[in-house]
Amino acid sequence: MKNEIAERIRILRLSKNLSQQNMADELDITVGAYSNIERGKAEVTITRLYKIADVLNVPVTDLLLTGSIFENSPESYGYATKTDIENIKNMLRQELAMIKQDILLIKNQKPPAKSGKKK
């Protein structure tokens, strides 16, 4: 459980583009002490857990819930980093370009010749 919480904290911190130094400063602890929290090497008090949740701007329950934080539900936040979003945008741009090419090819195709036979 401790390692799951530590991993959630790390993922959320990265998704907010915060450094370990930013977190340590906000929590008024050393970077080493904060690093130990993310690595699951330090026990985190409830008070500190609430402060971490506050800094990350998430409910403390998001740090405590079991299961994957990547499960998408209407209540989830979607913990994508800026890099993840940029990668998705680039992929969508490529897909859109291919669709546009397909549309142009279809538009430029000549309709099949009609035969002179009537049925």
Backbone as CSV, one residue per row, in Angstrom:
resi,resn,N_x,N_y,N_z,CA_x,CA_y,CA_z,C_x,C_y,C_z
1,MET,0.836,-1.205,0.000,0.000,0.000,0.000,0.873,1.258,0.000
2,LYS,1.951,1.242,0.818,2.823,2.413,0.903,3.428,2.729,-0.464
3,ASN,3.847,1.683,-1.181,4.449,1.909,-2.499,3.422,2.386,-3.515
4,GLU,2.166,1.922,-3.399,1.113,2.393,-4.304,0.842,3.883,-4.079
5,ILE,0.795,4.289,-2.841,0.588,5.705,-2.523,1.763,6.523,-3.042
6,ALA,2.969,6.022,-2.819,4.170,6.727,-3.280,4.126,6.897,-4.799
7,GLU,3.729,5.854,-5.513,3.667,5.921,-6.978,2.584,6.903,-7.432
8,ARG,1.450,6.920,-6.753,0.394,7.887,-7.090,0.893,9.313,-6.912
9,ILE,1.587,9.547,-5.815,2.119,10.887,-5.549,3.077,11.292,-6.668
10,ARG,3.979,10.381,-7.038,4.957,10.684,-8.088,4.260,10.995,-9.415
11,ILE,3.295,10.164,-9.800,2.592,10.365,-11.072,1.823,11.679,-11.063
12,LEU,1.164,11.968,-9.966,0.422,13.224,-9.874,1.353,14.429,-9.917
13,ARG,2.490,14.332,-9.233,3.463,15.427,-9.256,3.937,15.683,-10.680
14,LEU,4.263,14.612,-11.386,4.725,14.760,-12.766,3.628,15.329,-13.662
15,SER,2.388,14.900,-13.430,1.283,15.400,-14.256,1.038,16.887,-14.039
16,LYS,1.468,17.395,-12.896,1.327,18.826,-12.583,2.594,19.597,-12.946
17,ASN,3.561,18.899,-13.549,4.846,19.502,-13.928,5.556,20.154,-12.743
18,LEU,5.513,19.464,-11.620,6.207,19.939,-10.430,7.460,19.094,-10.219
19,SER,8.514,19.711,-9.750,9.738,18.977,-9.444,9.668,18.489,-7.998
20,GLN,10.578,17.582,-7.663,10.661,17.154,-6.276,11.046,18.345,-5.392
21,GLN,11.840,19.252,-5.936,12.213,20.453,-5.179,10.975,21.301,-4.886
22,ASN,10.087,21.456,-5.897,8.844,22.214,-5.678,8.045,21.609,-4.530
23,MET,7.908,20.285,-4.572,7.125,19.602,-3.538,7.779,19.760,-2.175
24,ALA,9.090,19.557,-2.123,9.804,19.679,-0.854,9.628,21.083,-0.274
25,ASP,9.730,22.089,-1.123,9.552,23.473,-0.660,8.153,23.683,-0.101
26,GLU,7.149,23.189,-0.812,5.763,23.360,-0.360,5.493,22.628,0.955
27,LEU,6.166,21.485,1.126,5.964,20.678,2.327,6.909,21.066,3.459
28,ASP,7.831,21.987,3.160,8.821,22.453,4.136,9.671,21.296,4.658
29,ILE,10.146,20.467,3.696,11.053,19.378,4.019,12.189,19.398,2.996
30,THR,13.204,18.578,3.216,14.313,18.526,2.266,13.903,17.706,1.031
31,VAL,14.637,17.894,-0.050,14.388,17.123,-1.265,14.603,15.636,-0.989
32,GLY,15.625,15.333,-0.203,15.895,13.940,0.155,14.731,13.309,0.900
33,ALA,14.154,14.057,1.836,13.007,13.551,2.591,11.814,13.337,1.663
34,TYR,11.624,14.292,0.729,10.513,14.129,-0.217,10.755,12.940,-1.140
35,SER,11.987,12.796,-1.615,12.341,11.682,-2.482,12.040,10.347,-1.796
36,ASN,12.311,10.269,-0.500,12.004,9.052,0.257,10.509,8.763,0.285
37,ILE,9.689,9.802,0.283,8.233,9.607,0.241,7.848,8.969,-1.086
38,GLU,8.356,9.517,-2.183,8.002,8.997,-3.508,8.546,7.597,-3.754
39,ARG,9.631,7.254,-3.110,10.210,5.921,-3.287,9.629,4.918,-2.303
40,GLY,8.707,5.375,-1.455,8.091,4.476,-0.489,9.009,4.102,0.654
41,LYS,10.056,4.883,0.849,11.044,4.605,1.900,10.681,5.275,3.215
42,ALA,9.742,6.211,3.185,9.366,6.946,4.393,7.877,6.755,4.679
43,GLU,7.560,6.621,5.945,6.162,6.579,6.362,5.604,8.003,6.257
44,VAL,4.413,8.123,5.711,3.794,9.435,5.529,2.661,9.575,6.532
45,THR,2.717,10.634,7.328,1.646,10.868,8.292,0.396,11.334,7.555
46,ILE,-0.729,11.201,8.196,-1.992,11.666,7.612,-1.926,13.166,7.353
47,THR,-1.359,13.903,8.283,-1.226,15.347,8.113,-0.415,15.676,6.875
48,ARG,0.698,14.967,6.685,1.543,15.206,5.518,0.819,14.779,4.241
49,LEU,0.066,13.686,4.305,-0.675,13.208,3.138,-1.710,14.245,2.697
50,TYR,-2.375,14.869,3.666,-3.336,15.930,3.334,-2.626,17.126,2.705
51,LYS,-1.447,17.458,3.212,-0.693,18.583,2.654,-0.243,18.265,1.228
52,ILE,0.201,17.020,0.976,0.598,16.617,-0.372,-0.596,16.713,-1.316
53,ALA,-1.741,16.219,-0.883,-2.951,16.291,-1.707,-3.312,17.741,-1.997
54,ASP,-3.146,18.599,-1.002,-3.435,20.025,-1.181,-2.499,20.644,-2.218
55,VAL,-1.206,20.330,-2.126,-0.228,20.866,-3.078,-0.549,20.377,-4.495
56,LEU,-0.960,19.109,-4.599,-1.274,18.528,-5.908,-2.682,18.882,-6.388
57,ASN,-3.443,19.526,-5.511,-4.796,19.968,-5.830,-5.718,18.787,-6.195
58,VAL,-5.638,17.739,-5.373,-6.504,16.573,-5.534,-7.054,16.196,-4.168
59,PRO,-8.182,15.500,-4.132,-8.665,15.000,-2.842,-7.698,13.955,-2.289
60,VAL,-7.545,13.897,-0.989,-6.634,12.937,-0.376,-7.036,11.510,-0.730
61,THR,-8.314,11.285,-0.981,-8.766,9.934,-1.349,-8.127,9.468,-2.651
62,ASP,-7.767,10.392,-3.539,-7.091,10.004,-4.778,-5.731,9.361,-4.496
63,LEU,-5.142,9.696,-3.380,-3.858,9.112,-3.016,-4.027,7.769,-2.314
64,LEU,-5.196,7.539,-1.738,-5.420,6.355,-0.913,-6.166,5.226,-1.612
65,LEU,-6.922,5.533,-2.637,-7.743,4.509,-3.283,-6.892,3.403,-3.872
66,THR,-7.400,2.192,-3.803,-6.688,1.074,-4.399,-7.062,0.967,-5.866
67,GLY,-6.281,0.231,-6.612,-6.522,0.091,-8.044,-5.741,1.137,-8.806
68,SER,-5.858,1.066,-10.099,-5.082,1.953,-10.963,-5.674,3.348,-10.996
69,ILE,-4.823,4.356,-10.920,-5.310,5.732,-11.049,-5.573,6.058,-12.504
70,PHE,-5.218,5.127,-13.397,-5.437,5.363,-14.811,-6.795,4.876,-15.268
71,GLU,-7.542,4.223,-14.390,-8.877,3.783,-14.763,-9.728,5.019,-14.993
72,ASN,-10.334,5.087,-16.157,-11.125,6.270,-16.480,-12.565,6.078,-16.049
73,SER,-13.009,6.948,-15.216,-14.397,6.995,-14.801,-14.813,8.458,-14.867
74,PRO,-16.107,8.742,-14.819,-16.523,10.152,-14.888,-15.896,11.007,-13.802
75,GLU,-15.505,10.391,-12.685,-14.936,11.158,-11.582,-13.424,11.298,-11.689
76,SER,-12.780,10.583,-12.630,-11.322,10.615,-12.682,-10.828,11.904,-13.313
77,TYR,-9.578,12.203,-13.066,-8.986,13.442,-13.538,-8.196,13.264,-14.815
78,GLY,-7.838,12.040,-15.152,-6.995,11.823,-16.319,-5.602,12.343,-16.030
79,TYR,-4.726,11.520,-15.581,-3.411,11.949,-15.136,-2.394,11.924,-16.269
80,ALA,-2.685,12.578,-17.352,-1.754,12.645,-18.473,-0.792,13.810,-18.267
81,THR,0.444,13.586,-18.643,1.426,14.663,-18.581,1.313,15.500,-19.853
82,LYS,1.984,16.633,-19.869,1.992,17.464,-21.072,2.592,16.705,-22.238
83,THR,3.598,15.893,-21.975,4.224,15.088,-23.033,3.227,14.085,-23.598
84,ASP,2.449,13.438,-22.712,1.424,12.496,-23.170,0.431,13.193,-24.091
85,ILE,0.004,14.374,-23.693,-0.980,15.115,-24.482,-0.395,15.534,-25.821
86,GLU,0.859,15.988,-25.825,1.513,16.358,-27.086,1.640,15.158,-28.014
87,ASN,1.983,14.007,-27.461,2.088,12.788,-28.275,0.741,12.416,-28.886
88,ILE,-0.307,12.535,-28.121,-1.648,12.234,-28.627,-2.036,13.231,-29.713
89,LYS,-1.753,14.510,-29.488,-2.069,15.525,-30.498,-1.330,15.248,-31.797
90,ASN,-0.045,14.886,-31.709,0.729,14.587,-32.919,0.173,13.369,-33.640
91,MET,-0.211,12.353,-32.890,-0.789,11.167,-33.488,-2.102,11.507,-34.202
92,LEU,-2.926,12.332,-33.573,-4.192,12.739,-34.184,-3.962,13.576,-35.443
93,ARG,-2.959,14.446,-35.416,-2.631,15.234,-36.612,-2.236,14.321,-37.776
94,GLN,-1.431,13.299,-37.487,-1.022,12.356,-38.528,-2.224,11.587,-39.076
95,GLU,-3.091,11.142,-38.188,-4.295,10.421,-38.612,-5.182,11.317,-39.477
96,LEU,-5.333,12.570,-39.065,-6.148,13.510,-39.816,-5.564,13.755,-41.205
97,ALA,-4.249,13.879,-41.286,-3.594,14.076,-42.582,-3.841,12.875,-43.496
98,MET,-3.782,11.675,-42.948,-4.033,10.475,-43.759,-5.488,10.417,-44.213
99,ILE,-6.398,10.808,-43.352,-7.824,10.824,-43.725,-8.059,11.842,-44.836
100,LYS,-7.432,13.007,-44.731,-7.570,14.024,-45.785,-7.043,13.502,-47.114
101,GLN,-5.910,12.791,-47.080,-5.368,12.210,-48.311,-6.343,11.191,-48.896
102,ASP,-6.920,10.359,-48.054,-7.892,9.372,-48.522,-9.099,10.050,-49.159
103,ILE,-9.563,11.124,-48.568,-10.717,11.853,-49.116,-10.379,12.423,-50.487
104,LEU,-9.183,13.012,-50.597,-8.758,13.554,-51.895,-8.665,12.460,-52.950
105,LEU,-8.132,11.317,-52.596,-8.046,10.199,-53.548,-9.434,9.755,-53.999
106,ILE,-10.341,9.672,-53.068,-11.717,9.264,-53.405,-12.373,10.292,-54.309
107,LYS,-12.199,11.573,-54.005,-12.794,12.632,-54.820,-12.226,12.634,-56.237
108,ASN,-10.952,12.305,-56.390,-10.303,12.340,-57.699,-10.497,11.064,-58.515
109,GLN,-11.094,10.073,-57.918,-11.336,8.847,-58.677,-12.449,9.084,-59.687
110,LYS,-12.263,8.514,-60.870,-13.308,8.618,-61.900,-14.341,7.549,-61.631
111,PRO,-15.608,7.898,-61.813,-16.641,6.879,-61.602,-16.498,5.783,-62.663
112,PRO,-16.876,4.580,-62.339,-16.764,3.492,-63.326,-17.630,3.798,-64.546
113,ALA,-17.128,3.378,-65.724,-17.865,3.606,-66.965,-19.147,2.810,-66.943
114,LYS,-20.240,3.451,-67.418,-21.517,2.763,-67.461,-21.598,1.958,-68.750
115,SER,-22.121,0.792,-68.619,-22.304,-0.007,-69.832,-23.556,0.443,-70.550
116,GLY,-23.604,0.257,-71.826,-24.734,0.717,-72.629,-25.938,-0.194,-72.553
117,LYS,-25.849,-1.296,-71.849,-26.965,-2.240,-71.764,-27.978,-1.755,-70.745
118,LYS,-29.230,-1.884,-71.119,-30.315,-1.551,-70.197,-30.920,-2.834,-69.690
119,LYS,-31.331,-2.853,-68.486,-31.945,-4.052,-67.925,-33.415,-4.000,-67.977
